[in-house]
C-alpha cells in the first residue's frame, strides 16, 4: 500500500441539517481534472442519509473513449482497511470473535519475531499500527505484485525484526491486515474475498464492488491505472497507463485490494454515518456497539509538517482507530482514510457532526487534486471561506517532486570512481533474506543482473555504481530503482547484501532498507 501524504481523521456522530454541495462543484471538479491531467475521477457525497452526488468524470483509461460513470469501479487502496475492520465487526456481532481475543487463539500457528508478542498480540492490535514493526515493513511481500499465497506471506512475518517495542507507538503497516484477512478465513471458513463479497458487500447493497481480482477483471465498467514516470521516479513526466495486474498482490488484499464505484461508496458512507444501519432504514451491517469500537482512538499519530500555505490543514491532534483515523480539521472532528495502489488514489471522509460524508477516487497518482477537493468540501460544509486548496497542494507536491528528481539525478550520476573489488563473476549467486525470500544475481555477456524470486517480473540489470555498490533500474520502470551493496570479509568473500532506494522520495512500501540477504550455500 502506498504511503498517503495526507493524515487520517475521525469523529463522533451527531446528526444535523447541512447545506447542499457547492452549486458549481461538478464544473469545478471537471475543470481541475482537465487542468491537472487526471484521466478519470468519481465523486460520492451523502447528506442526512441521502445521496446528493454520485458521478463520474473523464475516461476510464487513456486511449479509450469510455466515460467514467457512477458505477465505474476504482481500486481504493487502504480505504479498504475499514471494510476489513467491518468484516471483523460482523464476526464480533455473531459471537465468533472478540476484539481483544489473542490472535493465536484463532490461528495457533501464527507467530511474530518476539515470542512474547506472539502470545500477547490481539485482533485489535492487528488493525492499529502499534505492533513494533517499522513503517511499511514487509510490504515487498506484495508490492508491486506477489508470487506468494496469503498464508505463506503471513507465515513469513515471524522473521520481520521489530523496529520498536510492542505497542510503543504508531508506525503504519499493511502486513498485519493480511493477518486479519487470514483470521477471517480461519474463523468463518470463507476466504477474506468471499466473506467480504457475501457478508459485507451483498448485505450492504454494494453490488458493483469487488473484493477479488479475478472478478474485477471481468467487469467492463472499470477504471485503469495511470502514473507519471520519468526514468523510474514517480510523479514526474507525462501520464502513462500502467498494467492493471500490478499495484498490490492479492495476498495483501485485506489491506487495500477493493474496487468500489461511486454509487456503492455512497452506500458505504451512509452505513458508516448510520452507525451500521442500512440505507433503507431496516436491518444492519454491524451493530452500533461495533461502530463505536471501530471509531474509538487507540494510538496517537504524529502530525506531519507542511508549508505555510497548507498550515490550516495541519491538525491539532491525530489518532488511529480500527481502520479509521481520528483527528480534527480546524477544531472539528472528522473521520477519514486515504488509500493508494499503483495508479489509483482515493480519499474517504466523514463529518458525522454534520451527517455528511464524501469520497473522491482517481485513476492516477495526482494526489494534489483529491487532497485539495477534500479540504474544499470540508470548508464548504463547515462554513469556512474558499481557499483554493487544489492549487496549493498541487504546487507543494510539484515542488517536492522536482526536488526529488534533482536529488535523484545528482546522487545517481556522481559516484566515486572506485571499485568493484571483485571480478563480476564473484558476485554471482543466490542470496536469501529470512522474510522476503531469495534474490538471484547472474552474469550474461559480462553484465550482472538481479532477479527477485518472490516477486514475479521484478528483475533488471545491475550496473556498477561505486565501491561494491551497484544500482538496479528494474525492467519494470514503475518499480523504484535501488542501490545494491555487497559486504565482503577480510578474505574478499561476500557475506551479505543490503539495499536502499535511489529516489529520496520513494514510497515507503519499497522497504529495501529492511532487507538483509546472505549467501545461499550451493548444494554439494
C-alpha positions in Angstrom: 0.0 0.0 0.0 1.4 3.3 -0.9 2.1 6.0 1.7 -0.6 8.6 1.9 0.6 12.2 2.1 -2.5 13.2 4.0 -3.4 12.4 7.6 -6.3 10.3 8.7 -9.3 11.6 10.7 -12.4 10.6 12.7 -15.4 12.0 14.7 -18.3 11.2 17.0 -21.8 11.1 15.5 -24.5 13.8 15.8 -27.0 14.4 13.0 -27.8 18.0 11.9 -29.1 19.8 8.9 -26.5 20.7 6.3 -26.0 22.8 3.2 -26.2 21.2 -0.2 -22.9 20.6 -2.2 -21.4 23.7 -3.7 -23.6 24.8 -6.7 -20.7 24.7 -9.1 -18.9 21.7 -7.7 -19.4 19.4 -10.7 -18.0 22.1 -13.0 -15.1 22.7 -10.5 -14.2 19.0 -10.5 -14.2 18.7 -14.3 -12.1 21.9 -14.7 -9.5 20.7 -12.2 -9.4 17.3 -13.7 -8.6 18.7 -17.2 -6.0 21.2 -15.8 -4.2 18.5 -13.8 -4.5 15.8 -16.5 -6.2 13.1 -14.4 -7.8 10.6 -16.9 -10.8 9.8 -14.7 -12.5 10.5 -11.4 -15.6 9.6 -9.4 -17.1 11.5 -6.5 -19.7 10.5 -4.0 -21.4 12.8 -1.5 -24.1 12.0 1.1 -26.0 14.3 3.4 -28.5 13.3 6.1 -28.8 9.8 4.7 -29.4 10.8 1.1 -27.1 10.7 -1.9 -26.6 14.2 -3.2 -23.9 13.3 -5.7 -22.6 10.1 -7.3 -20.9 11.0 -10.5 -18.1 10.1 -12.8 -15.8 12.4 -14.7 -13.4 11.8 -17.6 -12.4 8.5 -19.0 -11.7 5.0 -17.6 -8.3 4.9 -19.4 -6.1 7.0 -21.7 -6.7 5.9 -25.3 -10.2 4.6 -24.5 -13.3 6.6 -25.4 -15.2 5.2 -22.4 -16.6 7.6 -19.9 -16.5 7.1 -16.1 -19.9 6.8 -14.6 -21.3 6.3 -11.1 -21.0 2.5 -11.4 -17.4 2.5 -12.7 -15.2 0.7 -10.1 -11.9 2.2 -8.9 -9.2 0.5 -6.8 -9.5 2.2 -3.5 -6.3 1.2 -1.6 -6.1 1.5 2.1 -9.6 2.9 2.5 -10.4 -0.9 2.4 -8.9 -1.3 5.8 -12.2 0.0 7.2 -14.0 -2.7 5.3 -11.8 -5.4 6.7 -12.5 -4.0 10.2 -16.2 -4.1 9.4 -15.9 -7.7 8.3 -14.4 -8.5 11.7 -17.2 -6.5 13.4 -19.7 -8.7 11.7 -17.9 -11.7 13.3 -17.9 -10.0 16.7 -21.6 -9.4 16.4 -22.1 -13.1 15.6 -20.1 -14.1 18.7 -17.4 -15.7 16.7 -14.5 -13.5 18.0 -13.8 -10.6 20.3 -11.7 -7.5 19.5 -9.3 -8.4 22.4 -9.0 -12.1 21.6 -5.4 -13.2 21.2 -4.6 -13.9 17.6 -3.1 -17.3 18.4 -6.4 -18.4 20.0 -7.8 -18.5 16.4 -4.6 -19.0 14.5 -2.3 -21.3 16.6 0.5 -21.3 14.1 0.7 -17.5 13.8 4.0 -16.0 15.1 5.8 -12.7 15.3 9.5 -12.3 15.7 9.3 -11.9 19.5 7.6 -14.9 21.2 6.1 -12.6 23.9 4.4 -10.5 21.2 3.2 -13.7 19.6 1.5 -14.6 22.8 0.0 -11.2 23.5 -1.0 -9.6 20.2 -4.8 -9.3 19.8 -7.2 -8.8 16.9 -7.4 -5.1 17.9 -3.6 -4.8 17.7 -3.7 -6.1 14.1 -5.6 -3.0 13.0 -4.0 -0.1 14.7 -0.3 0.0 13.6 1.3 -0.4 17.0 2.9 -3.8 16.7 6.5 -2.5 16.8 7.1 -3.1 13.1 8.7 -0.3 11.1 6.9 1.9 8.6 5.7 -0.3 5.8 7.9 -3.1 6.9 7.3 -6.3 4.9 5.5 -4.5 2.0 7.8 -6.1 -0.6 5.9 -9.3 0.1 3.2 -7.9 -2.2 4.4 -4.6 -3.8 4.2 -4.2 -6.7 2.8 -7.8 -7.1 3.1 -11.1 -5.3 4.1 -14.7 -6.1 3.2 -15.8 -2.6 -0.1 -17.0 -1.1 -1.6 -15.1 1.8 -0.9 -18.0 4.2 2.8 -18.2 3.2 3.1 -14.4 3.5 1.6 -14.5 7.0 4.0 -17.3 7.9 7.0 -15.2 7.0 6.1 -12.4 9.3 7.8 -14.2 12.1 11.1 -13.2 10.5 10.4 -9.4 10.5 12.5 -7.9 13.2 10.7 -5.2 15.2 11.8 -1.6 14.9 10.4 -0.6 18.4 8.8 -2.2 21.4 5.3 -3.7 21.1 2.6 -1.0 21.5 5.3 1.7 21.8 3.8 3.9 19.2 2.3 4.3 15.7 4.1 3.0 12.5 1.8 2.4 9.5 1.9 -1.2 8.3 -0.1 -3.3 5.8 1.1 -6.8 6.7 -1.0 -7.2 9.8 -4.1 -6.6 7.8 -3.1 -9.6 5.8 -3.2 -11.5 9.1 -6.7 -10.1 9.8 -7.8 -11.4 6.4 -6.3 -14.8 7.2 -8.0 -14.8 10.6 -11.4 -14.1 9.0 -10.8 -17.3 6.9 -9.8 -19.3 9.9 -12.9 -18.2 11.9 -15.6 -18.2 9.1 -14.4 -20.9 6.8 -14.5 -18.4 3.9 -11.6 -16.6 2.3 -11.5 -12.9 3.0 -12.5 -12.3 -0.6 -15.6 -14.5 -0.3 -16.6 -13.2 3.2 -16.4 -9.5 2.1 -18.4 -10.3 -1.0 -21.1 -12.3 0.7 -21.2 -10.9 4.3 -20.3 -7.3 3.7 -20.9 -6.1 0.2 -24.1 -8.1 -0.5 -26.0 -7.1 2.6 -24.7 -3.5 2.3 -26.2 -3.4 -1.2 -22.7 -2.6 -2.7 -23.4 -4.8 -5.7 -20.9 -3.4 -8.2 -17.9 -3.5 -5.8 -15.4 -6.4 -5.9 -13.0 -8.0 -3.5 -11.4 -10.3 -5.9 -9.1 -9.5 -8.8 -10.5 -12.4 -10.9 -13.9 -10.8 -10.6 -12.7 -7.3 -11.1 -11.1 -8.1 -14.5 -14.4 -9.4 -15.8 -16.2 -6.0 -15.0 -16.3 -4.0 -18.2 -17.1 -0.8 -16.3 -13.7 -0.5 -14.5 -11.1 2.2 -14.4 -7.5 1.6 -15.4 -4.3 2.8 -13.5 -2.1 5.7 -14.6 1.0 7.4 -13.3 3.7 10.0 -14.2 7.0 8.4 -14.8 10.4 9.8 -15.7 13.3 7.3 -15.6 11.6 5.5 -12.7 10.9 8.5 -10.5 7.2 8.6 -9.8 5.3 11.9 -10.0 7.3 13.4 -12.9 6.6 13.4 -16.6 3.7 12.5 -18.8 0.7 10.4 -17.7 1.2 6.8 -18.6 -1.2 3.9 -18.5 0.0 1.1 -16.3 -0.5 -2.7 -16.2 -3.7 -3.2 -14.2 -2.4 -6.6 -12.9 0.0 -4.7 -10.7 -0.1 -2.4 -7.8 -0.9 -4.9 -4.9 -0.5 -8.6 -4.7 -3.8 -10.4 -3.8 -2.1 -11.8 -0.7 -2.4 -8.3 0.7 -6.0 -7.5 -0.5 -7.3 -7.2 3.1 -5.0 -4.1 3.5 -6.4 -2.4 0.4 -7.5 -4.6 -2.5 -11.1 -3.5 -3.1 -12.6 -1.9 -6.2 -15.6 0.3 -5.5 -17.9 2.5 -7.5 -19.3 6.0 -6.6 -22.8 4.6 -6.1 -21.5 1.8 -3.8 -19.2 4.2 -2.0 -22.3 6.4 -1.2 -24.0 3.4 0.4 -20.8 2.7 2.5 -20.7 6.4 3.6 -24.4 6.3 4.7 -23.9 3.0 6.6 -20.9 4.5 8.4 -22.9 7.6 9.3 -25.9 5.4 10.4 -23.6 3.5 12.7 -24.1 0.3 10.9 -27.8 0.7 9.9 -28.5 0.0 6.2 -29.6 3.0 4.0 -33.1 1.7 3.6 -33.6 2.1 7.4 -34.2 -1.6 8.1 -31.5 -4.1 9.1 -27.9 -3.6 10.0 -24.5 -4.5 8.6 -23.0 -4.2 12.1 -24.2 -3.1 15.5 -23.9 0.4 16.9 -21.7 -1.1 19.6 -19.2 -2.3 17.0 -19.4 1.1 15.2 -18.3 2.7 18.4 -15.4 0.2 18.7 -14.2 0.9 15.2 -14.2 4.7 15.8 -12.5 4.7 19.2 -8.9 6.0 19.1 -6.3 3.5 20.1 -2.9 5.2 19.3 -1.6 8.7 18.7 -0.3 9.5 15.2 2.5 12.1 14.8 1.4 15.1 12.7 3.4 15.9 9.6 4.9 19.3 8.8 3.5 21.3 5.9 4.5 24.6 4.3 2.9 27.8 5.4 0.4 27.7 2.5 -1.0 24.5 4.0 -0.8 25.3 7.7 -4.6 25.3 8.2 -4.7 21.6 7.2 -2.3 20.6 10.0 -4.4 19.0 12.7 -4.3 19.8 16.4 -4.3 16.1 17.3 -4.3 12.9 15.3 -5.1 9.3 16.4 -5.9 6.0 14.7 -8.8 3.7 15.5 -9.8 0.3 13.8 -9.2 1.1 10.2 -10.0 4.8 10.6 -8.2 7.8 11.9 -9.5 10.2 14.5 -8.3 13.8 14.0 -9.6 17.3 13.8 -9.9 19.9 11.0 -9.8 23.4 12.2 -11.4 22.3 15.5 -14.0 19.9 14.1 -13.5 16.1 14.5 -13.7 14.3 11.2 -13.3 10.6 10.2 -11.1 9.9 7.2 -8.8 7.4 5.4 -6.9 7.7 2.3 -5.7 4.9 0.0 -3.3 4.3 -2.9 -2.2 1.5 -5.0 -0.3 1.6 -8.3 -2.1 4.1 -10.5 -5.1 4.8 -8.2 -5.8 7.1 -5.2 -8.9 7.5 -3.1 -10.0 9.6 -0.1 -13.0 8.7 2.1 -14.1 11.3 4.7 -17.0 11.8 7.1 -18.2 14.8 9.1 -20.6 12.9 11.4 -21.4 16.1 13.4 -23.0 17.4 10.1 -24.1 13.9 9.0 -22.1 14.4 5.8 -19.7 12.0 4.0 -17.8 12.1 0.7 -15.3 10.1 -1.3 -13.1 11.1 -4.2 -11.5 8.4 -6.4 -9.0 9.0 -9.2 -7.3 6.6 -11.7 -3.9 8.3 -11.4 -1.4 9.4 -8.7 -2.0 13.1 -8.8 -2.8 13.4 -5.2 -3.0 17.2 -5.1 -6.4 17.2 -6.8 -8.1 14.9 -4.4 -6.5 16.4 -1.3 -7.4 19.9 -2.5 -11.0 18.9 -3.2 -11.2 17.2 0.2 -10.4 20.4 2.0 -12.7 22.4 -0.3 -15.6 20.2 0.8 -14.6 20.4 4.5 -14.5 24.2 4.2 -17.9 24.3 2.5 -19.7 22.1 5.0 -18.0 23.7 8.0 -18.7 27.2 6.8 -15.2 28.4 6.1 -14.3 30.7 3.2 -12.9 29.2 -0.1 -9.1 28.7 0.0 -8.1 27.1 -3.4 -6.6 24.1 -1.8 -6.1 22.2 -5.0 -3.7 24.8 -6.3 -1.8 24.9 -3.0 -1.5 21.2 -2.7 -0.5 20.8 -6.4 2.2 23.5 -6.1 3.6 21.8 -2.9 3.7 18.4 -4.5 5.1 19.6 -7.8 8.0 21.3 -5.9 8.5 18.2 -3.8 8.7 16.0 -7.0 11.1 18.4 -8.7 13.5 18.5 -5.7 13.3 14.7 -5.6 14.1 14.4 -9.2 17.0 16.8 -8.9 18.4 14.9 -6.0 17.8 11.5 -7.6 19.7 12.5 -10.8 22.5 14.2 -8.9 23.1 11.3 -6.5 23.0 8.6 -9.1 25.2 10.5 -11.6 28.2 11.3 -9.4 29.6 8.1 -7.9 33.2 7.7 -6.7 35.2 6.1 -9.5 36.3 3.2 -7.2 35.6 -0.5 -7.5 34.3 -3.0 -7.8 36.6 -5.0 -5.5 36.0 -8.4 -7.2 35.6 -9.7 -10.7 31.9 -9.6 -11.7 31.7 -13.4 -11.6 32.4 -13.4 -7.9 29.1 -11.5 -7.2 27.0 -14.2 -9.0 25.0 -16.3 -6.7 21.7 -16.8 -4.8 21.1 -14.8 -1.6 18.3 -15.1 0.9 16.5 -12.8 3.3 14.5 -14.6 6.1 11.2 -12.8 5.4 11.4 -11.8 1.8 13.0 -15.0 0.3 15.6 -15.2 -2.4 17.3 -13.0 -5.0 19.5 -14.3 -7.7 22.4 -12.5 -9.2 23.6 -13.8 -12.6 26.0 -12.8 -15.3 25.4 -12.7 -19.0 27.8 -11.3 -21.6 29.8 -9.5 -19.0 26.8 -7.9 -17.3 25.3 -8.6 -14.0 21.5 -8.8 -13.4 19.3 -9.3 -10.4 16.0 -11.2 -10.0 13.6 -11.1 -7.0 12.3 -14.6 -6.9 9.3 -13.9 -4.6 8.0 -11.1 -6.9 7.1 -12.0 -10.5 8.7 -9.8 -13.2 10.9 -7.9 -10.7 14.3 -8.0 -12.3 16.8 -5.8 -14.0 20.5 -5.1 -14.8 23.0 -4.5 -12.0 25.2 -1.6 -13.1 28.3 -0.8 -11.0 27.9 2.5 -9.1 30.8 2.8 -6.7 32.9 0.6 -4.4 30.9 -2.6 -4.0 27.6 -1.0 -4.6 25.6 -1.4 -7.8 22.4 0.2 -9.0 19.4 -1.7 -10.5 16.9 0.1 -12.6 14.3 -2.6 -13.0 12.9 -3.7 -16.3 9.5 -2.6 -15.0 10.0 1.1 -14.7 7.2 1.5 -12.2 9.4 -0.2 -9.6 11.6 2.1 -7.6 15.3 1.8 -8.5 17.6 0.6 -5.8 21.3 0.6 -4.7 22.5 -3.0 -4.0 25.6 -3.2 -1.8 27.7 -6.3 -1.3 29.6 -6.7 2.0 33.0 -8.5 2.0 35.0 -10.1 4.7 38.8 -9.8 5.1 39.4 -12.6 2.5 37.1 -11.0 -0.1 34.3 -13.4 0.4 30.7 -11.9 0.1 29.0 -12.1 3.5 25.8 -10.2 2.7 23.8 -7.9 0.5 21.8 -4.8 1.6 19.7 -2.3 -0.4 18.2 1.2 -0.3 16.0 3.2 -2.7 17.7 5.5 -5.2 14.9 8.1 -5.1 14.8 10.3 -2.0 11.0 10.4 -2.2 10.4 6.7 -2.8 7.2 5.3 -1.4 7.7 3.5 2.0 6.3 0.3 0.5 9.6 -0.2 -1.3 11.2 -1.1 2.0 14.5 -2.2 0.7 16.2 -1.0 3.9 14.6 -3.8 5.8 16.2 -6.5 3.6 19.4 -8.3 4.7 20.5 -11.0 2.3 23.1 -13.7 3.0 24.7 -16.1 0.5 22.9 -19.4 0.0 25.4 -22.2 0.0 25.4 -24.4 -3.0 24.3 -28.0 -2.5 27.2 -30.4 -2.8 
